[in-house]
Amino acid sequence: MADLLADRLVRPAFVIIATLIAVAAMLVATAQPASAHTRAEAVTNGCGSGYAIASDGVRNVTTSSGVKYGEVILAYNASNGRNCVVTNKTSGSPYHGTASRIAAVLQVQGDTTYHKADDNASHWEAVSAYASGSCVQYWGYIYSPSGTSAFGGRQSWGNCG
């Protein structure tokens, strides 16, 4: 009698456990990698809604040896007159999704330089400022976890208006 009772309790529990293990294995096998952020997503996440990428508004962020760590993007919001700079670790970057220092810099002619950095950013950093009627320069930095820096941007005045 005890053997019959054990059979009735153990077998269903074994079947449930085996089924859960099989389902978990299928989920792991079909999991998709984290998707890369598009430029538009980086701008929306960093700046908010209503921003469009400016003409001449995308530059590579590279090391002195030419390794691309990401992009720096200049965007403009016509409804509020603000410019926004997003430094973004792109897909294919050796550090996309890895926490390290990222900085975004926006210089407004006749005003000041706006700078924002995050020592533990996995994807992007952004800074914005009112710049209607002014020319701007923009640049960004991405650092590897070990401290190697990559730089990109435009250090001449442009996107005036």
Summary of the structure (lengths in Angstrom):
residues: 161
radius of gyration: 24.4
end to end distance: 89.1
largest distance: 91.8
contacts: 486
relative contact order: 0.17
helix: 24%
strand: 44%
